[in-house]
């Protein structure tokens, strides 16, 4: 038994306190940090909801200390024991959006008999842990408010890459609402300074960018220029204007400081003069693509990317201390980047912005907008610092995935259609289909997987987009490498778990595609888990499939 743990329990005051966001324009504060000790992080987390002044539903993970969405910090090899209490309350008159059985026998230790609008669960996004009950199962785990706290027992793999991961609800039909309302938090696997010595000793900053329904939906844009007319799709989202301006589909926040339409009062990031920092940035949006940039006096600043989706960009140590310098970083929903921000002189006024993203004629409008003013001042608060020295990370024993020939190639495609063929404005059915099978939305009652793979194999998946809006492909439990873009080989030896698939430009043009090299060599991937679009209303609307990874042929027993 491990002797010491970072373990906290609920207080009555913490359970009844409301998780209210800071005011627009507030200073961006670091999330509460909860660290493992002596190989164990045992932690209580309370998931609750409330309505804001405009009647919007907000969701909140709260620690016993009252902190909102604490960052969980673990070492490779640690035990993570998380007790999740579901304290959600369904408001009087609220409609259960998708009541259905979760498809498991009632006697399953992970399944409540009936999923309701107040059920929830947790997904440990990007972690290479088994998709089994009490670990990272999202297909059958449904936690009801009437249940006692549900306990997750995870062992962080000793070879888990050091970097930024996250946790969020993942219950089919409810994910969009619970994540849009604030249900997300960061996980940091320590040791990035061992993978890249250039960041050793740097101050680090964790920034979680979330989206939510517009706080001021009826406000008009101010300033020069005309506001393009607002059109909405069948789900009520504002369609892409293609102009880089206009009303966004969702408001953004940065560490819960809202930056609302129409004036976008920026949050404030306070930084010490000439302080070179490592920023860990998570796009926890349910729907919004980000194209992040730091601007000084109208000029983009170089940032040095060291990690994507939790994995250092060092090709399993083949290119140690690698930094990719760029002036912007594109993050689809669920993606993460960790990058070096150069120190700035005192008095510098910089802006952290997201550029506009063209998501296609059927996509949502993601205009240019500020997120935060970066104010360089001696009065900036202290930040956590990475260890100034560390032993180099051990080289993984597996061959770099880019040097492995795939065992097979599969083809999948995104598509959409109105739920009522006679009504183009009816709600959209979203689908992610294996080539050769009939297109259909995900069926939560299905018992057979869409794809069967074998542990130990490496595969190429061609993902095609047959819709006129962009999608964000994500797969649980594993990472992949992009090898081709529209059939053309690319040299991007980086691992990801989420990637953009560009939109189709319509009849007469080819379907865009990406080719991904999937890595099923880790024994932890044996089991049944999901792949889907990480635009969460698309996922909830059926754009999801089931993968089953069988044991290696030589691991089977009679």
matplotlib code that plots the C-alpha trace (Angstrom):
import matplotlib.pyplot as plt

x = [0.0, 1.3, 1.9, 1.1, -1.4, -2.7, -6.2, -9.0, -12.6, -15.8, -16.7, -20.4, -19.4, -17.6, -20.5, -23.0, -20.8, -21.5, -18.8, -19.4, -17.0, -14.8, -16.0, -14.9, -11.6, -10.3, -6.8, -6.3, -5.5, -3.9, -6.2, -5.9, -3.0, -3.4, -0.2, 0.5, 2.7, 4.7, 3.1, -0.5, -3.0, -6.3, -8.9, -12.5, -14.3, -17.8, -19.7, -22.6, -24.7, -26.4, -28.2, -26.6, -28.4, -29.5, -30.9, -28.0, -26.9, -23.4, -21.5, -18.7, -16.1, -15.3, -12.6, -13.1, -11.2, -13.8, -11.4, -13.0, -11.7, -8.4, -5.4, -4.4, -0.6, 0.8, 4.1, 4.4, 3.7, 1.5, -1.8, -4.8, -7.8, -10.6, -13.9, -16.5, -19.7, -22.5, -24.5, -26.3, -29.9, -32.4, -34.2, -38.1, -39.6, -36.3, -36.5, -34.3, -32.6, -31.8, -33.2, -32.0, -30.5, -26.7, -26.6, -25.1, -26.8, -28.2, -25.9, -22.8, -20.8, -20.4, -23.9, -27.0, -30.1, -31.3, -29.4, -31.0, -30.2, -28.5, -26.2, -22.5, -19.1, -15.5, -13.1, -9.4, -8.6, -5.3, -4.3, -3.0, -5.1, -7.5, -11.1, -12.5, -14.8, -13.4, -10.6, -11.5, -14.8, -17.3, -19.5, -21.2, -20.3, -23.3, -23.2, -26.5, -26.9, -28.6, -25.3, -22.6, -19.3, -18.0, -14.3, -11.9, -8.7, -6.0, -2.4, -0.5, 1.6, 5.3, 5.8, 3.0, 4.5, 4.9, 2.6, -0.9, -4.1, -7.6, -10.8, -14.4, -17.8, -18.4, -21.9, -23.6, -26.2, -25.1, -21.5, -22.0, -24.2, -21.9, -18.7, -20.1, -21.2, -17.7, -17.2, -13.5, -10.1, -6.5, -4.2, -0.4, 1.9, 5.1, 8.6, 8.5, 11.8, 13.3, 12.0, 13.2, 16.0, 15.4, 12.3, 14.0, 13.6, 11.0, 7.9, 4.8, 1.3, -1.8, -4.5, -7.8, -9.9, -13.6, -16.6, -20.2, -23.5, -23.4, -23.8, -25.3, -26.9, -29.1, -26.3, -25.1, -21.4, -19.9, -17.1, -16.6, -17.9, -21.1, -22.1, -22.8, -26.3, -26.6, -27.8, -28.2, -28.1, -30.7, -29.0, -29.2, -25.5, -24.4, -23.1, -19.6, -19.6, -16.3, -15.3, -13.2, -15.7, -19.3, -21.1, -19.4, -21.4, -20.0, -18.3, -14.9, -13.3, -9.8, -9.4, -13.1, -12.6, -15.3, -14.5, -18.0, -19.5, -19.8, -16.9, -14.6, -13.2, -9.9, -8.8, -5.4, -2.4, 0.3, 3.9, 7.2, 9.7, 11.9, 10.5, 10.7, 7.7, 6.2, 2.5, 0.3, -2.8, -5.9, -8.8, -11.6, -14.3, -17.2, -17.5, -14.9, -11.7, -8.8, -5.8, -3.7, -1.2, 0.6, 0.8, 2.9, 2.3, 0.4, 3.3, 2.9, 5.5, 7.4, 6.4, 8.3, 6.1, 7.6, 4.6, 1.2, -1.7, 0.5, 3.4, 6.8, 7.7, 10.9, 10.1, 10.4, 13.7, 15.2, 15.4, 15.8, 15.2, 13.2, 11.4, 9.2, 9.1, 6.0, 3.9, 0.5, -0.8, -4.0, -6.0, -9.3, -11.6, -9.9, -6.3, -3.5, -0.1, 2.8, 5.0, 7.8, 6.8, 9.8, 10.4, 9.2, 10.5, 8.7, 5.8, 5.2, 1.5, 0.9, -2.3, -3.1, -5.7, -7.4, -7.4, -10.5, -11.0, -12.8, -14.9, -16.8, -20.2, -22.1, -19.7, -19.9, -18.5, -15.2, -14.0, -10.9, -11.1, -8.8, -8.5, -6.2, -4.0, -0.5, 0.7, 4.4, 4.9, 7.0, 3.7, 2.9, 2.3, 4.7, 4.2, 5.2, 8.6, 9.7, 12.7, 15.9, 17.6, 16.5, 17.8, 16.9, 13.8, 14.4, 14.1, 11.0, 11.7, 9.2, 10.3, 9.2, 5.8, 6.9, 9.4, 6.7, 4.9, 1.2, -0.5, -3.5, -5.3, -8.9, -11.1, -13.7, -15.7, -17.7, -21.1, -24.3, -27.9, -31.2, -33.1, -36.2, -35.2, -38.3, -37.2, -33.6, -33.9, -34.6, -31.9, -28.8, -27.8, -24.1, -22.3, -18.8, -18.8, -16.4, -16.1, -18.3, -20.9, -24.1, -23.9, -25.8, -25.4, -23.9, -26.3, -25.8, -27.5, -25.1, -23.3, -20.8, -17.9, -17.6, -13.9, -11.9, -8.1, -5.3, -3.0, 0.5, -0.5, 0.0, -2.6, -3.2, -6.6, -7.8, -10.3, -12.4, -14.8, -17.9, -19.6, -19.3, -18.0, -14.8, -14.6, -12.1, -11.3, -10.4, -9.7, -9.5, -6.6, -4.1, -2.1, -1.5, 0.8, -0.4, 1.3, -0.7, -2.8, -5.2, -3.1, 0.2, 2.9, 3.7, 6.7, 5.2, 6.7, 4.4, 1.9, -1.7, -5.0, -7.2, -6.8, -8.8, -10.3, -11.0, -14.4, -15.6, -16.1, -19.1, -20.0, -17.3, -14.5, -12.7, -13.4, -10.6, -8.8, -6.1, -4.1, -3.3, -0.9, -2.6, -0.6, -2.2, 1.1, 0.4, -1.1, -3.3, -5.4, -6.9, -10.6, -13.5, -13.5, -14.6, -13.5, -15.6, -15.7, -14.8, -17.3, -19.5, -22.9, -21.7, -20.6, -23.9, -25.7, -24.2, -20.7, -19.0, -17.9, -16.8, -13.4, -12.5, -8.8, -8.2, -5.2, -2.1, -2.4, 0.4, -1.3, -4.6, -5.3, -7.6]
y = [0.0, 3.5, 5.4, 8.9, 10.4, 13.8, 13.0, 15.5, 15.1, 17.2, 19.9, 21.0, 24.6, 23.4, 21.2, 24.1, 26.9, 27.9, 27.9, 31.4, 32.6, 35.8, 39.0, 39.8, 41.5, 39.8, 38.6, 35.0, 32.9, 29.5, 26.6, 24.9, 22.4, 19.0, 16.8, 13.2, 12.2, 9.1, 7.6, 8.3, 11.0, 10.3, 13.0, 13.8, 15.7, 17.1, 17.6, 20.1, 22.5, 25.8, 28.4, 31.8, 35.1, 34.5, 31.0, 29.2, 25.9, 25.9, 22.8, 22.7, 20.3, 21.4, 20.2, 20.1, 23.3, 25.1, 25.2, 24.9, 22.3, 21.6, 20.6, 17.0, 16.5, 13.0, 11.2, 8.3, 5.1, 6.9, 5.6, 8.0, 7.3, 9.7, 9.7, 11.4, 12.6, 13.5, 16.4, 17.4, 18.6, 18.6, 21.9, 21.7, 21.4, 20.4, 17.8, 14.7, 15.1, 11.4, 8.9, 5.5, 2.4, 2.5, -0.9, -2.8, -5.3, -3.6, -5.7, -4.1, -2.2, 0.6, 1.1, 2.7, 1.1, 4.2, 7.2, 10.5, 14.1, 14.2, 11.2, 11.7, 10.0, 10.9, 10.5, 10.8, 12.3, 11.2, 8.9, 5.4, 3.6, 0.7, 1.4, -0.8, -0.3, 2.1, 3.3, 4.9, 3.2, 5.8, 3.4, 1.8, 4.0, 6.2, 7.8, 9.0, 11.7, 9.0, 7.0, 7.3, 8.7, 6.5, 5.6, 5.6, 3.6, 4.4, 3.6, 6.2, 4.1, 4.4, 5.2, 7.8, 10.8, 13.8, 16.6, 18.0, 15.9, 16.5, 15.2, 15.8, 14.1, 11.6, 10.3, 9.9, 12.6, 14.7, 15.4, 18.7, 20.3, 19.3, 20.3, 23.6, 24.5, 24.2, 20.5, 20.1, 20.2, 19.7, 16.8, 17.2, 14.2, 15.6, 15.3, 17.4, 18.9, 15.4, 15.1, 18.6, 20.1, 23.6, 24.1, 23.1, 25.7, 27.7, 29.1, 27.3, 28.5, 26.3, 27.9, 26.2, 27.8, 26.9, 27.9, 28.5, 29.7, 33.5, 35.5, 38.5, 36.8, 39.8, 42.4, 44.1, 44.4, 47.8, 49.6, 50.3, 48.1, 46.2, 43.1, 40.3, 38.9, 36.1, 32.7, 29.7, 26.0, 23.4, 23.1, 26.9, 27.6, 30.7, 29.7, 30.6, 34.0, 33.5, 37.0, 36.6, 38.8, 38.8, 37.1, 33.9, 30.8, 30.6, 32.9, 31.9, 32.0, 31.6, 29.8, 30.7, 34.5, 35.2, 37.1, 37.7, 39.0, 41.7, 43.8, 41.0, 42.6, 40.7, 38.9, 39.9, 37.7, 39.2, 38.2, 39.2, 41.1, 39.0, 35.8, 32.9, 30.7, 27.3, 27.7, 24.6, 25.4, 23.2, 23.9, 22.5, 24.0, 21.8, 23.4, 26.1, 25.9, 28.0, 29.5, 31.0, 33.8, 36.3, 39.8, 42.8, 46.1, 44.3, 41.8, 38.1, 36.7, 33.4, 30.7, 27.4, 24.3, 21.5, 19.1, 18.4, 16.5, 15.6, 14.1, 15.8, 16.3, 14.4, 11.2, 8.9, 10.6, 10.4, 14.2, 15.3, 18.9, 19.6, 23.0, 23.9, 27.7, 29.2, 32.4, 30.6, 27.3, 25.7, 23.7, 21.9, 21.2, 18.9, 19.5, 20.7, 22.5, 23.2, 26.0, 28.4, 32.1, 34.4, 36.9, 40.4, 43.7, 45.6, 47.7, 45.5, 45.3, 42.1, 40.3, 36.6, 36.1, 33.5, 34.2, 33.4, 29.8, 28.8, 25.8, 25.6, 26.9, 24.5, 25.2, 27.6, 31.1, 31.4, 35.1, 36.9, 37.9, 38.6, 36.3, 38.2, 41.2, 40.1, 42.8, 42.6, 44.0, 43.4, 43.0, 39.7, 36.9, 34.0, 31.0, 27.4, 26.5, 23.3, 21.5, 23.2, 19.9, 16.3, 13.0, 12.5, 10.6, 6.9, 6.1, 4.1, 0.5, 0.5, 1.4, 4.9, 4.6, 6.4, 3.6, 0.8, -0.6, -0.7, -4.1, -2.8, 0.3, 1.2, 4.1, 6.0, 9.0, 11.8, 12.6, 14.5, 14.5, 16.1, 13.8, 14.5, 14.2, 16.3, 19.1, 20.4, 22.6, 19.5, 18.6, 17.1, 13.4, 13.2, 10.0, 8.5, 5.4, 2.6, 2.4, -0.4, -0.2, 1.7, 5.3, 5.5, 7.4, 5.7, 3.4, 3.3, -0.1, -1.8, -4.8, -5.3, -2.9, -1.1, -2.0, -4.9, -4.5, -6.5, -5.4, -5.2, -3.9, -0.6, 0.5, 3.3, 5.0, 7.3, 9.7, 11.4, 14.4, 14.2, 17.2, 20.9, 21.6, 20.8, 18.0, 17.1, 13.4, 11.9, 8.4, 7.2, 5.3, 5.8, 8.4, 8.6, 10.3, 12.2, 10.8, 12.2, 15.3, 14.9, 11.9, 13.8, 12.7, 15.1, 15.3, 15.9, 13.3, 14.4, 12.3, 13.5, 12.2, 14.9, 16.4, 18.6, 17.1, 20.0, 20.5, 19.4, 22.3, 20.7, 18.9, 18.7, 18.8, 15.9, 14.8, 16.0, 13.4, 12.7, 9.5, 8.6, 5.9, 4.3, 2.7, -0.4, -1.8, -0.8, -3.7, -1.1, -0.6, -4.1, -3.6, -1.7, 2.1, 5.0, 7.2, 10.2, 13.8, 16.1, 18.8, 17.5, 18.3, 16.2, 13.4, 13.5, 13.6, 10.2, 11.0, 8.2, 4.6, 1.7, 0.0, -3.3, -4.2, -7.9, -9.4, -10.3, -13.7, -15.1, -13.8, -15.8, -18.6, -21.6]
z = [0.0, -0.8, 2.3, 1.3, -1.1, -2.1, -0.9, -0.1, 0.9, 0.4, 2.9, 3.1, 2.2, -0.9, -2.0, -1.8, -3.2, -6.8, -9.5, -10.9, -13.6, -13.2, -14.8, -18.4, -18.4, -15.3, -14.8, -15.9, -12.9, -12.9, -12.2, -8.8, -9.0, -7.4, -7.4, -6.7, -3.7, -3.3, -6.5, -5.7, -6.4, -4.7, -5.2, -4.8, -7.6, -7.5, -10.8, -10.4, -12.5, -12.2, -14.3, -15.0, -15.1, -18.7, -18.0, -19.6, -18.0, -16.6, -15.4, -12.9, -11.6, -8.1, -5.7, -1.9, -1.7, -3.9, -6.9, -10.3, -12.7, -10.9, -12.9, -12.0, -12.1, -12.2, -12.9, -15.2, -13.2, -10.7, -9.4, -10.0, -7.8, -8.5, -6.7, -8.9, -7.2, -9.6, -8.1, -11.2, -10.8, -13.6, -13.6, -13.3, -16.7, -18.3, -21.1, -21.1, -24.5, -25.2, -22.7, -23.6, -22.1, -22.2, -23.6, -20.7, -18.3, -15.2, -13.1, -14.7, -12.0, -14.5, -15.8, -14.4, -15.7, -17.5, -18.8, -18.0, -18.7, -15.3, -15.9, -16.5, -16.7, -17.3, -20.3, -19.8, -23.2, -24.8, -22.0, -23.0, -20.4, -20.9, -21.9, -19.1, -16.2, -13.7, -16.0, -19.3, -20.3, -21.7, -23.6, -20.5, -17.6, -16.6, -13.2, -11.7, -9.0, -6.9, -6.9, -4.3, -5.7, -8.6, -8.2, -11.1, -10.6, -13.3, -13.5, -15.6, -18.0, -17.3, -20.9, -21.1, -22.9, -20.6, -21.6, -21.5, -21.4, -20.1, -18.6, -19.6, -19.7, -22.5, -22.3, -25.7, -26.3, -23.3, -24.1, -26.0, -23.3, -20.4, -22.0, -23.5, -20.0, -18.5, -17.8, -18.5, -16.8, -17.5, -16.7, -16.8, -17.0, -15.6, -17.2, -20.3, -19.3, -19.6, -23.2, -24.1, -22.0, -23.6, -21.4, -18.1, -15.5, -17.4, -15.7, -17.0, -17.6, -18.2, -20.4, -21.0, -23.7, -23.6, -25.6, -24.5, -26.0, -26.6, -23.4, -25.4, -28.4, -29.3, -29.2, -32.4, -33.4, -32.7, -34.6, -38.3, -41.0, -41.7, -39.8, -42.3, -42.0, -39.6, -40.9, -38.7, -39.5, -38.4, -35.0, -34.4, -34.9, -36.8, -40.2, -41.4, -43.2, -44.8, -44.0, -40.8, -39.0, -37.8, -35.0, -33.7, -33.0, -29.5, -27.0, -25.7, -22.3, -21.1, -17.7, -17.3, -17.9, -20.6, -23.7, -25.0, -28.2, -29.4, -27.9, -26.8, -23.7, -23.4, -20.3, -18.9, -18.7, -16.4, -17.2, -15.7, -17.9, -20.1, -18.7, -21.2, -20.5, -21.5, -22.3, -22.1, -24.1, -24.4, -26.8, -24.6, -26.9, -27.9, -31.4, -31.9, -34.0, -32.8, -34.7, -32.0, -32.3, -30.1, -31.6, -30.6, -32.4, -35.1, -35.8, -35.1, -32.7, -33.1, -30.7, -30.3, -30.3, -28.3, -27.9, -29.6, -28.0, -25.0, -27.0, -27.4, -31.1, -30.7, -32.7, -29.7, -28.8, -32.3, -32.5, -28.9, -27.8, -31.0, -31.3, -34.2, -34.5, -36.1, -35.8, -35.2, -34.0, -35.3, -32.7, -33.5, -30.6, -28.1, -29.4, -27.2, -27.8, -25.5, -26.8, -25.7, -25.5, -25.7, -22.9, -23.5, -22.2, -19.4, -20.7, -23.7, -24.7, -26.5, -27.5, -27.5, -30.3, -32.4, -36.1, -38.2, -39.3, -42.5, -41.5, -44.7, -46.0, -43.6, -40.7, -37.8, -37.8, -36.1, -36.6, -35.6, -31.9, -29.0, -26.0, -23.7, -23.4, -22.3, -19.8, -19.0, -15.5, -12.4, -10.5, -12.2, -9.8, -9.5, -11.7, -11.2, -12.6, -14.3, -12.7, -13.8, -14.5, -15.0, -16.4, -20.0, -20.7, -21.6, -25.2, -25.9, -27.0, -29.8, -33.4, -34.4, -36.0, -39.1, -39.8, -39.5, -42.5, -41.9, -41.7, -43.7, -44.9, -44.1, -45.4, -43.4, -44.4, -42.7, -44.1, -43.2, -44.2, -43.0, -40.6, -42.8, -46.5, -47.3, -45.0, -45.7, -42.5, -40.3, -37.7, -39.2, -39.0, -38.6, -39.7, -39.7, -41.9, -42.8, -46.6, -47.9, -45.1, -45.3, -43.9, -40.6, -37.3, -34.3, -32.6, -28.8, -28.7, -31.1, -29.8, -32.6, -33.4, -36.7, -36.9, -35.5, -35.2, -33.6, -30.8, -32.1, -35.5, -37.2, -39.7, -42.1, -42.0, -44.8, -43.4, -46.1, -45.7, -47.8, -46.1, -46.6, -43.1, -41.3, -38.8, -36.1, -36.1, -32.7, -31.5, -27.9, -26.3, -29.1, -31.0, -34.8, -37.3, -40.3, -43.4, -46.3, -47.0, -49.9, -51.1, -51.0, -48.6, -45.8, -43.5, -40.1, -37.7, -34.9, -33.0, -32.4, -31.1, -32.8, -36.2, -38.6, -41.8, -44.2, -45.8, -49.2, -51.6, -53.3, -56.6, -59.2, -56.6, -55.0, -51.4, -49.2, -47.2, -44.6, -44.1, -40.5, -39.3, -36.3, -33.5, -31.9, -30.4, -26.8, -24.7, -23.0, -26.1, -26.0, -25.6, -27.1, -27.5, -29.7, -32.6, -33.6, -34.6, -31.7, -32.6, -29.9, -31.4, -34.3, -32.0, -30.0, -33.4, -34.5, -36.0, -34.0, -34.4, -32.3, -32.5, -30.9, -30.5, -30.0, -28.2, -30.2, -31.9, -29.7, -26.5, -27.0, -24.6, -25.1]

ax = plt.figure().add_subplot(projection="3d")
ax.plot(x, y, z, "-o")
ax.set_aspect("equal")
plt.show()
